[in-house]
Amino acid sequence: MRKITEKIFASKYWWVTMLLTLFAVNYLASIVHTRFDLTKEKRYTLSRTTKDLLGGLDETAQIDVFLKGEFPTKFRKLTNSVEEFLVLLKESKSSKLQYRFIAPDDETFEGTGITWGDSLRKLGATPINLKAQVKTGESSSYAYPFAIVKYKNRQELVTLFSVPPLFSESAESPEKVINSAEALLEYTFAKALDRLVGDSKPMIAYSIGNGEPQLGREIVNGAPVFRDGRTADLEYSIRQNYELFTFNLNKQAGIPDTFKVLLIVKPTLQFSEDEKLKIDQYVMRGGKVLLFIDNLIAEQDSLRFDKETIAYDRNLNLTDQLFKYGVRINTDLIMDLQCDFMPFVIGGSADKPQFEFLKWNYYPLFESKGNHSINKNTGLVSGRFVNSIDTIAAEGIKKTPLLSTSSNSRIISTPALISINENRNVPEDIKFGKKDIPVAYLLEGKFTSIFRNRLSQSQLDTLKASGVAFINKAENESKIIVVADGDIVLNDISPKDGPLPMGMNYYTAGTQYEYQFANRNFLLNCLEYMASKSGIIETRNKDIVLRLLDSQKVKEQKTTWQFINIALPVLLVIFFGWVYQQVRKRKYAA
């Protein structure tokens, strides 16, 4: 090898050989590319589910990202991470994936006079306001942390980042929030691709017949009107990804297995034993049930008109069934110092009252501990007049808490008087000594029927008539999610603007306290875990460790590290140059 090298450099045209070698190396590098992910959390490695999705593309998928522009350093980090991830996707399926970055307020849509920003707003993509350092000084700028994935004349809007509520005691630093958004990049894009590639949507049954809020619209005086505007966002959000049907437990003989999930939202009327049997046997056959239950009668409307209300048991007749499955929704109320705001009259006159926004402890903001793919990087979820949940021993059932209170909460027993006047006095913090009170649980396993050894003859006859055999214990694993608040998935209604987004407080809308909490994401994550491909939601479990520098050490050692990084390399070059010159002088002086 050494002789060959000597011959090459001794040749008259050695430089031609070097050029050809460099050209060959570069050409091979352009067609043969590999990388080694040496990060502990494997942030540059795609899951098998994502790779399979990319492998199943038979036409080109176009990804438009609206993060082009001058942003603050912390937000620019998110832009760079999105680009790095899209490069990773393209390397996995370069022939069927294209992406581009667009400045939404400067570039027009497909050659028209309409900007991309206007189009995004019509799709419900609201920009966030940033303070960006630009050449002319500090000014306000808007960022659209969204992307649109297009495939086969269909498109999906992807949210890349959500602004956290600044008034929350548990509000994370901007670095942690952006870090969480980066960890969810694979999940958000994989979920969008899965929806676009899939030919059919899973079927969801929305239970009616027990006083649940109604879905849909009806024609009144020639105009469409919501049957119950509180379900507007719920219905819209679910229909984006699933086939949604109403299902009357009173009238139907049984719940068909074609439904992936039975959704029960804020029932107000008692369940009969026959209805409970239908739910029970659906679970025994492996069906999944998602319940949002208000165990107490306590409504904000009563406070609006009467200034006070009494919370008491709704008596839904579900306690024994849930008890058998492994949980109990208590007839109590949770109060939390970490909570949403309400306007209260603090002065003025009867004609011109003076309002101030104060925290309303009956509107707790629940933290997700990130202990499951459902609540990973979800954010705060708002509740209203919420009950606590206890777990009960149930053989073979795994119980996972999904939502819980902050470290400053309390429980009050009922019946209880709730009064607007409570907020006239500052809450006594010493009473808020409980923490992590669970309000939502995931139950998984092979459930045992509540009707085991207690089925009546008439119920047996009903099952036989419908051609279904009674099942004492499930042979297949199932999932049940129980949430002790029916309002979590309902939206407020503005007299001016109509139904608001889920998780937004009507009273704070349009004020400095306006914020859309993560209620919608929590609902969709629950449904996705129960009804969709398990591999997709498992990508939410990816963690990216945030390795921040010690700010105190940075301040103390700033000059030292500036010298090491800037001055030292220059001095080393000068030193080695001087040494080289001395060696040459001695060599040629002889």
ZAZANU-32402 format. One line per field, with one value per residue (C-alpha): residue number from 0; residue in three letters; x, y, z. Coordinates in steps of 0.02 Angstrom, whole numbers. Layout:
BEGIN
num = c(NUM_...) .
residuo = c(ALA_...) .
east = c(X_...) .
north = c(Y_...) .
up = c(Z_...) .
END
This chain:
BEGIN
num = c(0_1_2_3_4_5_6_7_8_9_10_11_12_13_14_15_16_17_18_19_20_21_22_23_24_25_26_27_28_29_30_31_32_33_34_35_36_37_38_39_40_41_42_43_44_45_46_47_48_49_50_51_52_53_54_55_56_57_58_59_60_61_62_63_64_65_66_67_68_69_70_71_72_73_74_75_76_77_78_79_80_81_82_83_84_85_86_87_88_89_90_91_92_93_94_95_96_97_98_99_100_101_102_103_104_105_106_107_108_109_110_111_112_113_114_115_116_117_118_119_120_121_122_123_124_125_126_127_128_129_130_131_132_133_134_135_136_137_138_139_140_141_142_143_144_145_146_147_148_149_150_151_152_153_154_155_156_157_158_159_160_161_162_163_164_165_166_167_168_169_170_171_172_173_174_175_176_177_178_179_180_181_182_183_184_185_186_187_188_189_190_191_192_193_194_195_196_197_198_199_200_201_202_203_204_205_206_207_208_209_210_211_212_213_214_215_216_217_218_219_220_221_222_223_224_225_226_227_228_229_230_231_232_233_234_235_236_237_238_239_240_241_242_243_244_245_246_247_248_249_250_251_252_253_254_255_256_257_258_259_260_261_262_263_264_265_266_267_268_269_270_271_272_273_274_275_276_277_278_279_280_281_282_283_284_285_286_287_288_289_290_291_292_293_294_295_296_297_298_299_300_301_302_303_304_305_306_307_308_309_310_311_312_313_314_315_316_317_318_319_320_321_322_323_324_325_326_327_328_329_330_331_332_333_334_335_336_337_338_339_340_341_342_343_344_345_346_347_348_349_350_351_352_353_354_355_356_357_358_359_360_361_362_363_364_365_366_367_368_369_370_371_372_373_374_375_376_377_378_379_380_381_382_383_384_385_386_387_388_389_390_391_392_393_394_395_396_397_398_399_400_401_402_403_404_405_406_407_408_409_410_411_412_413_414_415_416_417_418_419_420_421_422_423_424_425_426_427_428_429_430_431_432_433_434_435_436_437_438_439_440_441_442_443_444_445_446_447_448_449_450_451_452_453_454_455_456_457_458_459_460_461_462_463_464_465_466_467_468_469_470_471_472_473_474_475_476_477_478_479_480_481_482_483_484_485_486_487_488_489_490_491_492_493_494_495_496_497_498_499_500_501_502_503_504_505_506_507_508_509_510_511_512_513_514_515_516_517_518_519_520_521_522_523_524_525_526_527_528_529_530_531_532_533_534_535_536_537_538_539_540_541_542_543_544_545_546_547_548_549_550_551_552_553_554_555_556_557_558_559_560_561_562_563_564_565_566_567_568_569_570_571_572_573_574_575_576_577_578_579_580_581_582_583_584_585_586_587_588_589) .
residuo = c(MET_ARG_LYS_ILE_THR_GLU_LYS_ILE_PHE_ALA_SER_LYS_TYR_TRP_TRP_VAL_THR_MET_LEU_LEU_THR_LEU_PHE_ALA_VAL_ASN_TYR_LEU_ALA_SER_ILE_VAL_HIS_THR_ARG_PHE_ASP_LEU_THR_LYS_GLU_LYS_ARG_TYR_THR_LEU_SER_ARG_THR_THR_LYS_ASP_LEU_LEU_GLY_GLY_LEU_ASP_GLU_THR_ALA_GLN_ILE_ASP_VAL_PHE_LEU_LYS_GLY_GLU_PHE_PRO_THR_LYS_PHE_ARG_LYS_LEU_THR_ASN_SER_VAL_GLU_GLU_PHE_LEU_VAL_LEU_LEU_LYS_GLU_SER_LYS_SER_SER_LYS_LEU_GLN_TYR_ARG_PHE_ILE_ALA_PRO_ASP_ASP_GLU_THR_PHE_GLU_GLY_THR_GLY_ILE_THR_TRP_GLY_ASP_SER_LEU_ARG_LYS_LEU_GLY_ALA_THR_PRO_ILE_ASN_LEU_LYS_ALA_GLN_VAL_LYS_THR_GLY_GLU_SER_SER_SER_TYR_ALA_TYR_PRO_PHE_ALA_ILE_VAL_LYS_TYR_LYS_ASN_ARG_GLN_GLU_LEU_VAL_THR_LEU_PHE_SER_VAL_PRO_PRO_LEU_PHE_SER_GLU_SER_ALA_GLU_SER_PRO_GLU_LYS_VAL_ILE_ASN_SER_ALA_GLU_ALA_LEU_LEU_GLU_TYR_THR_PHE_ALA_LYS_ALA_LEU_ASP_ARG_LEU_VAL_GLY_ASP_SER_LYS_PRO_MET_ILE_ALA_TYR_SER_ILE_GLY_ASN_GLY_GLU_PRO_GLN_LEU_GLY_ARG_GLU_ILE_VAL_ASN_GLY_ALA_PRO_VAL_PHE_ARG_ASP_GLY_ARG_THR_ALA_ASP_LEU_GLU_TYR_SER_ILE_ARG_GLN_ASN_TYR_GLU_LEU_PHE_THR_PHE_ASN_LEU_ASN_LYS_GLN_ALA_GLY_ILE_PRO_ASP_THR_PHE_LYS_VAL_LEU_LEU_ILE_VAL_LYS_PRO_THR_LEU_GLN_PHE_SER_GLU_ASP_GLU_LYS_LEU_LYS_ILE_ASP_GLN_TYR_VAL_MET_ARG_GLY_GLY_LYS_VAL_LEU_LEU_PHE_ILE_ASP_ASN_LEU_ILE_ALA_GLU_GLN_ASP_SER_LEU_ARG_PHE_ASP_LYS_GLU_THR_ILE_ALA_TYR_ASP_ARG_ASN_LEU_ASN_LEU_THR_ASP_GLN_LEU_PHE_LYS_TYR_GLY_VAL_ARG_ILE_ASN_THR_ASP_LEU_ILE_MET_ASP_LEU_GLN_CYS_ASP_PHE_MET_PRO_PHE_VAL_ILE_GLY_GLY_SER_ALA_ASP_LYS_PRO_GLN_PHE_GLU_PHE_LEU_LYS_TRP_ASN_TYR_TYR_PRO_LEU_PHE_GLU_SER_LYS_GLY_ASN_HIS_SER_ILE_ASN_LYS_ASN_THR_GLY_LEU_VAL_SER_GLY_ARG_PHE_VAL_ASN_SER_ILE_ASP_THR_ILE_ALA_ALA_GLU_GLY_ILE_LYS_LYS_THR_PRO_LEU_LEU_SER_THR_SER_SER_ASN_SER_ARG_ILE_ILE_SER_THR_PRO_ALA_LEU_ILE_SER_ILE_ASN_GLU_ASN_ARG_ASN_VAL_PRO_GLU_ASP_ILE_LYS_PHE_GLY_LYS_LYS_ASP_ILE_PRO_VAL_ALA_TYR_LEU_LEU_GLU_GLY_LYS_PHE_THR_SER_ILE_PHE_ARG_ASN_ARG_LEU_SER_GLN_SER_GLN_LEU_ASP_THR_LEU_LYS_ALA_SER_GLY_VAL_ALA_PHE_ILE_ASN_LYS_ALA_GLU_ASN_GLU_SER_LYS_ILE_ILE_VAL_VAL_ALA_ASP_GLY_ASP_ILE_VAL_LEU_ASN_ASP_ILE_SER_PRO_LYS_ASP_GLY_PRO_LEU_PRO_MET_GLY_MET_ASN_TYR_TYR_THR_ALA_GLY_THR_GLN_TYR_GLU_TYR_GLN_PHE_ALA_ASN_ARG_ASN_PHE_LEU_LEU_ASN_CYS_LEU_GLU_TYR_MET_ALA_SER_LYS_SER_GLY_ILE_ILE_GLU_THR_ARG_ASN_LYS_ASP_ILE_VAL_LEU_ARG_LEU_LEU_ASP_SER_GLN_LYS_VAL_LYS_GLU_GLN_LYS_THR_THR_TRP_GLN_PHE_ILE_ASN_ILE_ALA_LEU_PRO_VAL_LEU_LEU_VAL_ILE_PHE_PHE_GLY_TRP_VAL_TYR_GLN_GLN_VAL_ARG_LYS_ARG_LYS_TYR_ALA_ALA) .
east = c(0_143_228_66_46_226_199_41_126_281_174_164_-28_-50_-173_-290_-293_-336_-479_-552_-539_-628_-763_-791_-802_-929_-1033_-1040_-1087_-1232_-1309_-1260_-1306_-1313_-1307_-1281_-1396_-1285_-1410_-1472_-1655_-1636_-1705_-1644_-1720_-1894_-2009_-2057_-2236_-2178_-2063_-2207_-2318_-2184_-2158_-2344_-2346_-2386_-2399_-2300_-2342_-2314_-2278_-2293_-2220_-2263_-2112_-2012_-1960_-1861_-1900_-1826_-1685_-1790_-1926_-1799_-1742_-1913_-1898_-1728_-1794_-1941_-1822_-1707_-1854_-1918_-1743_-1752_-1921_-1858_-1703_-1819_-1932_-1851_-1946_-2119_-2096_-2072_-2069_-2048_-2049_-2168_-2180_-2370_-2393_-2276_-2310_-2475_-2572_-2544_-2515_-2675_-2686_-2731_-2589_-2557_-2593_-2771_-2797_-2728_-2846_-2994_-2934_-2935_-2747_-2727_-2555_-2460_-2383_-2195_-2076_-1942_-1777_-1764_-1644_-1751_-1765_-1894_-2064_-2214_-2220_-2336_-2286_-2391_-2330_-2425_-2397_-2511_-2484_-2560_-2585_-2701_-2806_-2829_-2745_-2719_-2677_-2538_-2511_-2326_-2333_-2460_-2430_-2442_-2548_-2432_-2540_-2525_-2423_-2355_-2316_-2156_-2011_-2013_-1868_-1965_-2123_-2027_-1934_-2101_-2157_-1998_-2028_-2202_-2146_-2144_-2315_-2398_-2334_-2360_-2539_-2573_-2500_-2597_-2761_-2722_-2665_-2808_-2960_-3086_-3114_-3147_-3329_-3373_-3542_-3605_-3727_-3896_-4054_-3994_-3999_-3833_-3803_-3867_-3763_-3804_-3917_-4098_-4190_-4284_-4375_-4272_-4103_-3990_-3978_-3872_-3975_-3850_-3710_-3603_-3560_-3511_-3322_-3334_-3431_-3321_-3158_-3211_-3281_-3112_-3040_-3185_-3359_-3473_-3645_-3774_-3829_-3984_-3956_-4142_-4200_-4060_-4046_-3858_-3701_-3626_-3443_-3418_-3405_-3227_-3276_-3435_-3429_-3538_-3536_-3619_-3776_-3908_-4036_-4019_-3960_-4075_-4010_-4043_-3937_-3798_-3807_-3783_-3630_-3564_-3577_-3499_-3349_-3346_-3329_-3179_-3268_-3193_-3290_-3246_-3349_-3356_-3468_-3536_-3581_-3655_-3783_-3683_-3698_-3624_-3790_-3866_-3730_-3755_-3937_-3953_-3775_-3770_-3813_-3812_-3709_-3790_-3787_-3854_-3885_-3842_-3843_-3669_-3575_-3588_-3537_-3384_-3344_-3338_-3222_-3102_-3146_-3269_-3320_-3347_-3491_-3376_-3302_-3122_-3055_-2883_-2776_-2717_-2875_-2956_-3029_-3204_-3264_-3327_-3410_-3293_-3374_-3464_-3651_-3796_-3802_-3614_-3536_-3347_-3280_-3115_-3052_-3017_-2970_-3118_-3063_-3205_-3127_-2968_-2830_-2768_-2589_-2541_-2392_-2334_-2346_-2440_-2447_-2620_-2561_-2381_-2340_-2526_-2529_-2659_-2839_-2978_-3122_-3280_-3356_-3254_-3265_-3120_-3092_-3038_-2974_-3047_-2962_-3007_-2916_-2812_-2853_-2713_-2757_-2665_-2704_-2716_-2763_-2737_-2741_-2594_-2502_-2623_-2796_-2933_-3092_-3259_-3399_-3575_-3711_-3617_-3667_-3570_-3581_-3513_-3473_-3338_-3215_-3237_-3115_-2940_-2935_-2850_-2700_-2680_-2842_-2771_-2649_-2688_-2596_-2613_-2797_-2842_-2991_-2965_-2913_-2872_-2925_-2852_-2871_-2999_-3149_-3273_-3457_-3556_-3702_-3605_-3718_-3853_-3933_-4123_-4224_-4298_-4124_-4069_-4221_-4180_-4002_-4062_-4189_-4051_-3943_-3805_-3736_-3702_-3516_-3466_-3285_-3201_-3088_-3006_-2927_-3025_-3002_-3110_-3069_-3167_-3160_-3251_-3309_-3433_-3391_-3211_-3265_-3404_-3378_-3446_-3564_-3540_-3699_-3598_-3482_-3578_-3490_-3312_-3169_-3166_-3061_-3091_-3177_-3320_-3286_-3102_-3122_-3056_-2961_-2781_-2827_-2894_-2820_-2878_-2831_-2786_-2960_-2979_-2807_-2846_-3010_-2929_-2782_-2903_-2998_-2838_-2769_-2929_-2978_-2826_-2662_-2566_-2400_-2453_-2492_-2342_-2232_-2293_-2181_-2024_-1924_-1796_-1690_-1670_-1489_-1484_-1326_-1311_-1353_-1252_-1096_-1119_-1119_-967_-862_-915_-746_-651_-752_-747_-558_-555_-673_-615_-440_-358_-382_-305_-156_-130_-125_2_105_111_148_297_357_341_445_580_591_607_744_847_818_872_1004_1115) .
north = c(0_117_84_119_284_333_293_399_551_525_526_684_681_636_778_702_540_636_729_567_487_633_630_443_461_603_507_353_462_537_368_268_357_293_365_298_361_374_476_390_423_373_539_510_336_306_176_22_88_250_156_41_193_270_103_93_257_225_410_563_641_829_913_1103_1177_1357_1397_1505_1674_1765_1694_1707_1585_1467_1454_1436_1278_1201_1250_1166_1009_998_1012_879_762_789_751_590_548_587_479_335_361_491_446_467_614_799_944_1132_1278_1423_1600_1605_1794_1830_1690_1670_1509_1422_1583_1668_1830_1738_1715_1549_1635_1674_1494_1428_1537_1466_1292_1342_1366_1517_1600_1638_1807_1812_1951_1929_2019_2084_2204_2357_2316_2225_2203_2088_1945_1798_1617_1476_1317_1207_1093_1022_845_809_636_579_739_733_839_841_991_955_1060_1069_1177_1244_1394_1348_1451_1578_1596_1413_1373_1220_1313_1242_1343_1384_1263_1118_1159_1165_1007_918_977_906_738_729_764_582_552_702_665_476_504_620_497_353_447_494_319_226_182_170_253_160_167_253_235_388_329_415_377_427_616_638_799_773_772_849_987_1007_1128_1266_1396_1341_1361_1227_1238_1134_1011_1045_1167_1095_945_1046_1030_851_796_893_830_647_649_705_535_416_366_430_355_383_225_213_88_86_31_-77_-261_-255_-159_-225_-273_-165_-17_4_114_153_336_390_579_660_554_633_492_329_173_23_-152_-202_-56_-103_-283_-223_-123_-268_-398_-278_-265_-454_-476_-359_-194_-32_97_279_363_547_544_682_590_748_876_1039_1159_1331_1396_1382_1494_1620_1650_1599_1639_1472_1290_1126_981_813_634_609_423_354_174_140_126_-63_-95_17_-56_-229_-168_-91_92_198_376_460_578_720_876_923_1097_1149_1305_1268_1318_1422_1597_1667_1848_1909_2072_2163_2336_2467_2490_2380_2467_2469_2326_2313_2141_2057_1887_1775_1593_1477_1323_1217_1233_1131_1114_936_886_734_645_577_399_335_368_445_587_603_786_827_984_1045_983_1091_1019_1083_1018_858_703_599_417_270_104_-62_-231_-321_-478_-463_-279_-153_23_176_353_474_640_704_863_975_970_1098_1021_961_857_914_795_814_871_1036_1217_1303_1492_1631_1723_1596_1694_1852_1777_1716_1524_1453_1365_1253_1164_1123_994_845_808_697_656_546_595_483_301_179_0_-143_-330_-471_-406_-510_-481_-391_-506_-664_-778_-644_-639_-642_-762_-620_-556_-730_-742_-573_-628_-792_-700_-590_-743_-693_-808_-737_-717_-730_-678_-598_-709_-561_-408_-247_-66_53_235_319_509_587_741_753_933_896_853_982_1159_1326_1429_1614_1715_1811_1680_1519_1359_1388_1263_1123_1170_1357_1455_1565_1692_1715_1713_1874_1922_1906_1740_1661_1491_1329_1188_1013_936_897_816_712_650_608_522_412_365_334_219_119_118_147_59_34_76_253_315_223_347_474_385_452_561_691_732_919_947_1128_1219_1278_1463_1509_1421_1498_1670_1634_1548_1651_1734_1570_1479_1627_1620_1431_1436_1596_1650_1482_1408_1565_1557_1373_1407_1546_1434_1286_1404_1473_1297_1247_1397_1358_1179_1237_1361_1229_1103_1215_1312_1159) .
up = c(0_42_-126_-221_-128_-167_-353_-359_-285_-391_-548_-653_-646_-463_-440_-572_-473_-314_-400_-469_-298_-214_-348_-323_-134_-148_-274_-163_-14_-113_-153_1_162_340_514_688_825_978_1082_1239_1200_1014_956_778_763_689_765_666_651_569_450_400_367_254_168_128_30_-152_-198_-145_23_32_199_211_370_416_521_402_468_602_774_949_984_1091_960_819_907_872_688_676_762_640_493_566_589_412_346_445_366_191_214_257_104_-8_-167_-89_30_-3_118_115_237_202_271_293_300_154_29_-64_-81_-248_-346_-285_-190_-31_93_176_342_289_234_398_499_403_452_635_650_763_761_920_958_982_1029_896_887_709_625_660_844_950_872_877_755_731_715_644_729_608_461_327_265_93_18_-122_-128_60_192_380_489_615_771_815_971_1096_1207_1393_1514_1594_1750_1803_1958_1869_1708_1636_1570_1383_1359_1434_1334_1170_1220_1245_1073_997_1082_1003_824_771_850_768_594_607_665_518_392_467_447_267_217_303_198_340_508_672_730_894_982_1077_1209_1222_1321_1494_1482_1393_1294_1117_958_789_728_683_568_659_552_404_489_565_755_875_976_1116_1077_1217_1108_953_975_1038_885_764_841_843_666_599_641_675_617_755_786_921_1011_1121_1262_1301_1128_1059_1104_1127_1082_918_916_761_880_939_1088_1183_1237_1384_1420_1570_1591_1704_1715_1809_1715_1721_1755_1574_1512_1631_1567_1388_1438_1543_1405_1280_1396_1421_1232_1230_1199_1261_1363_1394_1531_1581_1734_1846_2005_2082_2029_2030_1885_1854_1786_1961_2030_1890_1936_2119_2180_2268_2240_2335_2265_2296_2229_2053_2089_1916_1978_1907_2072_2091_1911_1917_2088_2011_1874_1999_2036_2133_2092_2260_2302_2349_2270_2235_2267_2205_2220_2043_1953_1817_1836_1858_1859_2028_2078_2197_2199_2100_2095_2045_1875_1848_1946_1953_1907_1943_1887_2036_2047_2068_2164_2095_1921_1951_1822_1819_1790_1688_1762_1594_1660_1506_1319_1344_1455_1396_1359_1363_1470_1593_1580_1653_1752_1837_1998_1992_2102_2168_2120_2230_2166_2221_2218_2056_2006_1848_1818_1794_1853_1789_1850_1703_1785_1962_2063_2109_2275_2348_2343_2459_2461_2532_2572_2506_2509_2507_2485_2346_2350_2243_2404_2446_2339_2442_2566_2527_2533_2686_2610_2761_2711_2539_2603_2491_2330_2178_2205_2055_1948_1795_1784_1645_1683_1579_1588_1584_1678_1779_1749_1883_1839_1876_1979_1992_1820_1824_1716_1614_1575_1522_1409_1332_1294_1217_1109_1040_1004_1126_1260_1432_1475_1658_1634_1485_1381_1294_1372_1368_1420_1521_1556_1696_1716_1864_1769_1627_1583_1532_1353_1336_1272_1329_1220_1188_1152_1024_946_978_1034_1095_1080_1208_1359_1343_1481_1420_1557_1514_1324_1252_1411_1464_1546_1387_1355_1275_1392_1334_1356_1172_1163_1315_1239_1072_1156_1255_1097_1000_1134_1135_951_841_803_964_881_836_1010_1081_990_1118_1244_1163_1284_1239_1390_1414_1462_1517_1570_1750_1730_1886_1822_1651_1731_1840_1706_1555_1528_1548_1417_1299_1308_1281_1132_1046_1098_1134_958_882_1002_965_777_804_919_800_656_753_794_611_556_684_624_443_488_577_438_295_392_387) .
END
